[in-house]
Amino acid sequence: MSVISLSKRVSNLHSSPIREVLAVANKPGMISFAGGLPSADSFPRMDILQMPRQMLQYGPSEGEPELRDLIATELQNIELDVKPENIIVLSGSQQGIDLVAKLFIDHGTRVALQSPSYLAALQAFRFYGMHAVALDPDAPEQALSGDGNHPALAYINPTFQNPTGHCWSTQQRLQFASLADKTGVAVFEDDPYRDLVYEQIDRTPVCAKLKKTSWIYQSSFSKNLAPGLRLGFLAASDDLVPYLLRLKQAADLHSSRVSQWLVLQELNKVSRAEQLHTLAAQYLLKRDHFQALLLEHFSDLAVWQVPTGGLFFWLKLNTTINTSELLASAISQNVAFMPGEPFFLDPQSGYSAIRLNFSHASADEATKGLSVLSALIRNNT
Amino acid sequence: MSVISLSKRVSNLHSSPIREVLAVANKPGMISFAGGLPSADSFPRMDILQMPRQMLQYGPSEGEPELRDLIATELQNIELDVKPENIIVLSGSQQGIDLVAKLFIDHGTRVALQSPSYLAALQAFRFYGMHAVALDPDAPEQALSGDGNHPALAYINPTFQNPTGHCWSTQQRLQFASLADKTGVAVFEDDPYRDLVYEQIDRTPVCAKLKKTSWIYQSSFSKNLAPGLRLGFLAASDDLVPYLLRLKQAADLHSSRVSQWLVLQELNKVSRAEQLHTLAAQYLLKRDHFQALLLEHFSDLAVWQVPTGGLFFWLKLNTTINTSELLASAISQNVAFMPGEPFFLDPQSGYSAIRLNFSHASADEATKGLSVLSALIRNNT
């Protein structure tokens, strides 16, 4: 092969820990705590027998009108002041991350975000050249203010954050929103886990509290319906919608209309609210079983909080170990998990942690897998 | 709203003629020659009754293994030397354009491409900052050589080019491939129309003729199956696959598995070859009817070549008129077409032309629409 001349941004294009771990995690016999995989039991039975044939033609870039109407209504119900025109259907919320990064981030653009944060967002932002600024939800002014050098964008995942599972308090939400309005930092709120809620807790979108600054709120049908459909959506302030729509069109013209039609049927079912309730109840049982196993196996090895929503336990290990190396050992014993390092802005300055998904493995698998994993860590320290 | 701080590349993000024309073209009562819309009669009846429920889970970024195997075999049959590992399933071939642009194009990167070229490719490349270099397939050395200042990439659509319908000769294919190998320019071949062929003609991919340089070949299931599924694929040389796979994952994790499963069922049907044959035969009839109408209405207004494949007639008008303004008049009379200007590297230096799709309108609609359109042009000149 000749010497190829690639774009400069490719130097920031690193192999993805998600894809690599998931590739291994899907192997037969592997007990996986790695991905954010919903339980396959939860997937509805669907068919396309009633789908109009016209859905096989090209469709609008912004998404199917009925689906946008319905999403707008759902968002109004959680206090977001949006019209259907503010909604763009996405090919999964990963696409929203890419579109927003394209819209805001040049080489050196300051982006405020928590450490740890969702690693695929970190990767996408770094690819476009982000200069990361660490955001502490207890003291957001440190990241958002800065003497005339505000970040252009703040990326937040305040409800059942990936990876920590933390849910911002009402006070944290209000304080952050007020400061974003004051400084004019645009807010990008990622909210894929909000329906997976196990306790009464404030989940009002931070974007619903904004009065002035530009914002994007996004969510996904991957966690509350089925990831294989690859469908999510964003809502954005009026000023950003025209840009995001052009970017969406340039990215893939529009999202699969078959997927959109299937999601619309599910959302329109009278039993939808009940289904979500059942889903959360099932995950609550899994969470509690997992918590019991963690208490049994990890009490001397790590500290953690029981997540009030979402799909993950985040374990801070009591001793410093390289969890990427731990993963290799675990995989050789057919257990996969997500190492903590890639979630940190600066892996060197982070603590040792592992992210454990509790929704995918069966109860028996969880019992076995956590036993294996804890033994490995115990032998390692 | 506050003053938002967007990325520099957004200054190259213009409203899309495609989306705007298509939005109008889909209105009831509109006769549309605008989009590259396949005939809705050609869409197969499909169902997902046999789809394994597991397809609703997350899947591999590179696409379903069975689908990649099948695509690799089809490409081997048209002389492309690929393995399944060289294949990445795309959410439509528009996504391939975005991924390849991300991979190669910084502000100022030289890209060789014909003028006119597919306008959505032009837009995507410009968004990332392309410096366009005009490519003439009769004299490719002008664009590809350049004193030590080779383009990084050449974008070509040699088989039934959009918008001209032109199909490169065997000699043009060989000459271009040889020169690309010699200069080390990477080749990006876009080939969505190859199955819509109406005469015996060489359609061997240019990439099949390459011996050294890096390459990407892509095609789509939008034209030969159904665009609403939003599915396409790329094949790439070994050196580029790891980059493109990471970019694919960062863009949307993977493509809709329901769409992938549906496409796989259709490709596996024993009747698939026959279906393609029937599809091309139907379009041939439409092409010939359209040609008869053009001879009747446009002989004094324009010159054109009868396309040997694809979905478009490209009419060079005998007089210079602003075809974007013509479009506004036509739309007021319920006829839509695609103005020529946005297809040119420099619209000022191009000739006056219009692109007419012949596959979507019914015979009656085509008769009426071409009568209206020719009268408008005649009155305009």
Interface residues (C-beta under 8 A of the other chain):
Chain A: M1 S2 V3 I4 S5 L6 S7 K8 R9 V10 L13 H14 S15 S16 I18 R19 L22 A23 N26 G35 L37 P38 A40 F43 R45 M46 D47 I48 L49 R53 Q54 M55 L56 Q57 Y58 G59 P60 S61 S91 G92 Q94 Q95 D98 K102 L103 F104 I105 D106 T109 A120 Q123 A124 F127 Y128 A152 G184 A186 K212 T213 S214 S222 A226 P227 G228 L229 R230 L231 S237 D238 D239 L240 P242 Y243 L245 R246 L247 Q249 A250 A251 D252 L253 H254 S255 S256 R257 V258 S259 L262
Chain B: M1 S2 V3 I4 S5 L6 S7 K8 R9 V10 L13 H14 S15 S16 I18 R19 L22 A23 N26 G35 L37 P38 A40 F43 R45 M46 D47 I48 L49 R53 Q54 M55 L56 Q57 Y58 G59 P60 S61 S91 G92 Q94 Q95 D98 K102 L103 F104 I105 D106 T109 A120 Q123 A124 F127 Y128 A152 G184 A186 K212 T213 S214 S222 A226 P227 G228 L229 R230 L231 S237 D238 D239 L240 P242 Y243 L245 R246 L247 Q249 A250 A251 D252 L253 H254 S255 S256 R257 V258 S259 L262
